[in-house]
Amino acid sequence: MATDIRHQPENGYHSEPTQPSLRENQNRRSPMRLQPTLTTLETWGFGLTGHLLWISAAPAIHAALGPQAIFVWLPATIVAIMLNFQMQSLGSQWPEMAGGTPNYTARLLNKYPWLGRYGALGYFFSWLAVTTINALIVTALIEANLTPLGISCPDQVLKIGFTAIAFIVAFSGTRALSILHLCFVIPAAGFLFVFCTQGIGWLLLSPASPGFFPSSWPSFSFVEWAKWYFFAVYAAYACESAASFVADSKRPRETLQFLSFAAWLIPIAYLGGSWVLMRLATEPGLKDDTFLNLLASAKLFWGPWASFMVTLLIVAGCLLSSATAVSNSPRVLYQLALDGHISPVFAVVSPRGVLGPALLLTFLLSLICLAWGDIARLVMVSSTAFVTAYMTVHLGLWLGRDRPEVLWPWWSGGFFLVETVVLIVGGLAWDWQDLLIGLLLPIAILGVDAAIRHIAFPPFHPAWWIKLYRGQSYRISKDFVALQVGILIFLICSTAAIAWVIRATLDGLPADAANNLLIVLVITVGFVGVAVACWTSLPQVVSMNEAREGAEQLFTIALDAIVVLDETGVIRQTNPAAESVFGIDTTGLIGHRLNKLLPGLAFEPERWPGRSEQALNLPNRDSRILEVAISDRFSQNASLSNQGMQEYVVILRDISDRKQAQESLQKANEELEIKVENRTSELTHTVQQLQNEIEDRQRIEANLRAMQNQIVVQEKLASLGSLTAGIAHEIRNPLNFVNNFSELSAELTEELFEKIENQAERLDAETNEDIAELLTDLTANLKKIHQHGQRADKIVGNMLLHSRGQSGHWEATDINSLLAEYINLAYHGMRAKEAAFNITIETDYDNDIGKVEVVPQDIGRVFLNIISNACYATYKKKQEMGEEFSPLLDVRTRNLGDAIEIRIRDNGSGIKPEVLDKIFNPFFTTKPPAEGTGLGLSISQDVIVQQHRGELKVETEVGKYTEFIITLPKKIAEIKE
């Protein structure tokens, strides 16, 4: 039952040849797909339809061009043969694809999906128009035979009937239409090829032959050639129609092989038949009449049967091509929907293989064409769509020239150019308006599809159709025999009545006219009879077949033994499972009485209980216990006359293991209850011990955490003391001298300046001015020295504060200045340890961050730890890489509104992923034991996260960089509390 729709992916349409059972996998995955129900012969029958199209196209071309018509058919035949072999190659690549040529092309044009859709819909319309064109042709044929007799022809009824009849059959299932098609296509195609071969033979061998070659070849222009090649394409190229049914075929390989056979039949039909017409249909007044041209050619070698055979060819060709069109066109829409080109509603398939939405749209468009009714313009429009479709085919083959399944890409490119010229020249030679309509029709159909996608009308969406198909139930009628007898009586009586009326009407008519009408009637009644059967008997037959197959499958695969007994209890039929239960093969079981194998059963089957347990005792086998369920196919209250037909169905299940398991389970339960009681007592005691141990361990862990925290605090003080104590001690004394003497020198300079001013009259003006300028500069320099000396003294004070392990107080702090101080401090600290160390420092401070309330000493420790680690990492990388590496430290600050962000980045070796999660753990370090304690980053995280309620993150790439990101909130009132 249909339950889902899935589309093919557009990016990856290539079916790998290494994937096993692609068709089976897709059918199993998507129940909406067409199931392979058609036999090889049925698909071959559809593949012969294109050859029959010659019948309707050849007379018109022959009437217009005479002997030159052969030069139209010759290139069309060559291209058609190559197309058949090309479609065979593509079908081997995509055997799961329905619709054939246009859908292969859409796959090839996957980079240009709009072009693939356009060409495929042009192909779709050109085929659906065949149904209407043939209905008009057959109606015109009947009318031509009835009008001279003075009999009025119900042309509108006939047109609608001949259009609808194939759809009526198709709506009941693909298989019915294919069987009907096969029944008529074999004689029709056979007569066509006999006409062609016998005609050629008659021209070669008959004394009455006018000669095999014409006496002269009249000239004609290229425009005339293009004008009629435009129509020749519509017939000859269609001989690849078998490719549309590969996905339906039970044997797709054989269906594809038929394309080769069909290719070699094309010259016989299109060249041989055209040659026969060219040489024999030369009577004046034939014009482009299909019947008269074929009759004039055939009567020379078929004699009095010619009229009958020609009528059969025309009517059968028209109705069979209509049947193919009704089968082919919906498959094009179905595959386009599966591939995601059009609305998914067209991918819905019924359990019987009916493409309901696609068939309905095809039928509606056929009725629109029928309402138009102008056969000449309809042929012109559909020919335009067909030529453009094959232009996209050849363009797609050329664009896919690198694919192995494309056989002649450069030839295809040339054909594309020729068909383009034919479309323009030939189309304009006929009628530019019809040419424009044919070009715009695929776009109009795409517009209809767009409307279907967006209109909220339930039948426009898959769910409505799926629900409809789920609700359909073909149940076997209880009065099936009566139903079939009634239908048979109806058909016989109807046929007799129609025959009586036709006989009365045809009495006194010329033999040819009577025979022509008779063959039309026979073929039409055949189609109507199949249509009636499809809607009455066929569902019942299919339901019975499905029920039979289901019962046989259940009977075969059942795990329980099933035996069928006659009225005396003798085994008549068994399934495979019965052999394993009884230990006897099927031939040994059949003919035995069941109560001999199961002594617990009574002698008469009527006395057997419906359900019981029986002992099976066989020689050389252990005793077994079977659960036996007995039923009968017919009522136990059947009359005595029917007792001979009584049959019993017995289902036997070996429950020996189950019985033994039940006894073992009972015994095990008793033993288990005893063990559970003992074990419960033991577990209670063990649980008490574990609880005591857990409490002891929790106390020990609490003591350990307290000791660990104490060690961390102590190590916090020690981590920085060793770095700052020596530097502070060495710098403090000379720094005091610098500060004191710079201040004293400034005072002496002021005194000297005053004395010089007092002696100004002794010096000339220029000398006095120079001395004043020098003293002014000296005074400014001394002030700068004193200012920076004070700054250095502050830094030394912070260093001493760090060495004592003291924490400061919250205060508004300029983070940029604090960061700059600790960059210098870390840099000089590294230089004190490693004289060769040097690093490029880049800073980008955001002056908008303002002052932030922090504990500056603690934040400074964080900066010092991180920057010192950065210097260490770059120094180690410098030692490894040498002069080709330049150490770099990049420090940035940024205002985030409610917070500030500090980024400290180095271009060292980075942090390996396996240690990244451990870097903030106390006592974890990657440095040698003498170079690190493992507490720097742990302290930093405590200060940032615990004390200042900020964030400390790290980003790194091994071998490239490490970047620490510090985020500090500006609102500190809650934090301070």
Secondary structure, DSSP 8 states (H G I E B T S, - for coil): ---------STT----TTSTTHHHHHHHH-TTS----B-HHHHHHHHTHHHHTHHHHHHHHHHHHGGGGHHHHHHHHHHHHHHHHHHHHHHHH-TT--S-HHHHHHHHTTTSHHHHHHHHHHHHHHHHHHHHHHHHHHHHHHHHHHGGGT----HHHHHHHHHHHHHHHHTT-HHHHHHHHHHHHHHHHHHHHHHHHHHHHHHHH-TT---SS-S------HHHHHHHHHHHHHHHGGGGGGGGGTTTBSSHHHHHHHHHHHHHHHIIIIIIHHHHHHHH---TT-TT-HHHHHHHHHHHHHGGGHHHHHHHHHHHHHHHHHHHHHHHHHHHHHHHHHTTSS-GGGG---TT---HHHHHHHHHHHHHHHHH--HHHHHHHHHHHHHHHHHHHHHHHHHTTTSTT---HHHHHHHHHHHHHHHHHHHHHH-HHHHHHHHHHHHHHHHHHHHHHHS--GGGSHHHHHHHHHH------TTHHHHHHHHHHHHHHHHHHHHHHHHHHHTTS-HHHHHHHHHHHHHHHHHHHHHHHHHTHHHHHHHHHHHHHHHHHHHHH-SSEEEEE-TTSBEEEE-HHHHHHHTS-HHHHTT-BHHHHSTTS-SSGGGS-SEEEEEE--TTS--EEEEEEEEESS-TT--GGGGGG--EEEEEEE-HHHHHHHHHHHHHHHHHHHHHHHHHHHHHHHHHHHHHHHHHHHHHHHHHHHHHHHHHHHHHHHHHHHHHHHHHHHHHHHHHHHHHHHHHHHHHHHHHHHHHHHTGGGS-HHHHHHHHHHHHHHHHHHHHHHHHHHHHHHHHHHHHHHHHT-----EEEEHHHHHHHHHHHHHHHHHHH-TT---EEEEE--GGG-EEEE-HHHHHHHHHHHHHHHHHHHHHHHHHHGGG---EEEEEEEE-SSEEEEEEEE-S----HHHHTTTTSTT--SS-TTT--S-HHHHHHIIIIIIT--EEEEEEETTTEEEEEEEEES--HHHH-
